[in-house]
Structure formats: C-alpha cells, structure tokens
Amino acid sequence: MAEKTGSSIPLKERRFSDYLVFVDESGSPALGNIDPNFPLLVLAFMIVRKDRYLSEIVPAIQGFKFRHFGHDQIILHEREIRRDFGSFSFLKTKALKSVFLDELTAIMDAAPFHLVCVVIRKDKLQARDKTPDNPCHLALQFGLE
C-alpha cells in the first residue's frame, strides 16, 4: 500500500517542481502620488533549482551569517546594510563594510540562479493610459512570462 499524503495522491506519485522562485519588490505600486525621484516599481524574480539552492546557496549564506553575526537568524535587508542600521551598525567603518560587501558579492556572484527583473515606470504608464492596470499586476505578469 502506498504511503498517503494529506491529499488523495499517493506520496510516491506526487510531483513537485524542481525550482524555487523568490520574488521581491522595490518601490511602491501606488499610482496616486508618484515620487519623481523614484517613479519605478521593480519586481525581481530569483529562479533556482531546489537541489542547487539546498547544496550551494543555503550553506554559503548560512556560513556568511555565522561568520559575521554568530548565528543565522539575521535577515539581510539591503536598506539596513546600506545605512549601517540595526544589526548592521558594525559596518560603519569603511574597511569592515568593504570586507562584508565583498564576501556577500562573491557569494551572490557564484550562486547558481537566474534573475528576471521587471521595471515599470509608473509615470510613463499613467501618461500612456488614463486607467492603467495595477503596476504590480503588470510586473508580475511580465515576470512570469
């Protein structure tokens, strides 16, 4: 008898994707008050094979976190890193920040993933169409295509 999952599909016959997709945004999808200094909505899709994520990316990032923080529970937020804020306040010296960023850059450079980026110029979208689609929906659609 086949082992069962929560569904009616036997575990041996169940098939999951070989890939993970991580999506992150920069900017706001709002069309009301568009910031003239950053009129963009950016969606970035990181596409990676699960086996390579588990065997290469996770250990590299985990090791990086242990070396710099003594644990792996820290979340690497770009804004906090860039501003030397919170857990990243130790990066205020140029030498330490350089070592930190160089190591993180080397990890990302070696990481086996594909990156798909979609950039929506909200001001131009709004000028082109009086009732444009939600920029987030458009970016998601383009990225998935």
C-alpha positions in Angstrom: 0.0 0.0 0.0 1.3 3.4 -1.0 2.1 6.0 1.7 -0.6 8.7 1.6 -0.2 12.5 2.0 -2.9 14.8 3.2 -4.4 14.6 -0.3 -5.6 11.6 -2.2 -2.4 11.4 -4.3 0.0 8.7 -3.1 3.3 10.2 -1.9 5.3 8.3 -4.5 3.2 9.7 -7.3 3.2 13.3 -6.1 5.4 15.5 -8.2 6.8 18.9 -7.0 8.6 21.4 -9.1 12.4 21.2 -9.3 12.6 25.0 -9.0 12.0 27.7 -6.4 11.1 31.3 -7.4 11.7 34.1 -4.9 10.1 37.5 -5.8 10.9 40.8 -4.2 9.9 44.4 -5.0 11.4 47.8 -4.8 9.2 50.9 -4.9 5.5 51.3 -4.4 2.8 50.1 -6.8 0.7 53.1 -5.9 -0.2 55.4 -8.8 -1.6 58.3 -6.7 1.4 60.2 -5.6 4.3 59.1 -7.7 7.7 60.0 -6.3 9.6 61.9 -9.1 12.9 60.8 -7.6 11.9 57.1 -7.8 8.9 56.7 -10.2 9.6 53.0 -10.5 8.2 49.7 -9.4 10.7 46.9 -9.7 10.0 43.2 -9.3 12.9 40.8 -9.2 12.4 37.1 -9.7 15.2 34.8 -8.5 14.8 31.3 -10.1 16.9 28.5 -8.7 16.9 24.7 -8.8 16.0 23.3 -5.4 18.9 20.9 -5.3 21.4 23.7 -6.0 19.7 26.0 -3.6 20.0 23.4 -0.8 23.5 22.3 -1.6 25.2 25.6 -2.6 23.3 28.7 -1.7 21.9 27.8 1.8 25.3 26.7 3.2 27.1 29.7 1.7 24.6 32.3 3.1 24.4 30.4 6.4 28.2 30.3 6.8 28.3 34.1 5.9 25.8 34.8 8.7 27.7 32.7 11.3 31.0 34.5 10.4 29.5 38.0 10.7 26.8 37.6 13.3 27.5 34.4 15.3 24.1 33.0 14.3 22.0 32.5 11.1 18.7 34.2 12.2 19.6 37.6 10.8 17.7 38.8 7.7 19.9 40.6 5.2 17.9 43.7 4.4 19.5 45.9 1.8 18.3 49.1 3.3 19.7 48.3 6.8 23.0 47.1 5.3 23.3 50.2 3.1 22.6 52.5 6.1 24.7 50.6 8.7 21.5 50.3 10.7 20.4 47.9 13.5 22.3 44.6 13.4 24.5 46.1 10.6 25.7 49.1 12.7 29.1 47.4 13.0 29.6 48.3 9.2 30.2 52.0 9.9 34.0 51.6 9.2 34.9 51.5 5.5 37.2 48.5 6.0 34.6 46.3 7.7 31.9 47.3 5.2 34.2 46.5 2.3 35.0 43.0 3.6 31.3 42.3 4.4 30.1 43.5 0.9 32.9 41.8 -1.0 32.2 38.5 0.7 28.4 38.8 0.1 29.0 39.9 -3.5 31.3 36.9 -4.1 28.6 34.5 -2.7 25.9 36.0 -4.9 28.3 36.0 -7.9 28.9 32.3 -7.5 25.3 31.4 -6.7 23.6 29.3 -9.4 20.4 31.2 -10.1 18.7 33.1 -12.8 17.4 36.6 -12.3 14.5 38.1 -14.1 13.8 41.8 -13.4 10.8 43.8 -14.4 10.8 47.6 -14.2 7.7 49.7 -14.5 8.0 53.4 -15.0 4.7 54.4 -13.2 4.7 58.0 -14.5 5.0 56.8 -18.1 2.4 54.1 -17.6 0.0 56.6 -16.2 0.7 59.1 -19.1 0.1 56.4 -21.7 -3.2 55.1 -20.2 -5.8 57.0 -18.2 -6.8 53.9 -16.3 -3.7 51.7 -16.3 -3.6 48.2 -14.8 -2.1 47.9 -11.4 1.7 48.2 -11.9 2.3 45.2 -9.5 -0.1 43.0 -11.6 1.7 44.1 -14.8 5.1 43.4 -13.4 4.1 40.0 -12.1 2.5 39.1 -15.4 5.7 40.2 -17.4 8.0 38.4 -15.0 6.1 35.2 -15.2 6.0 35.3 -19.0 
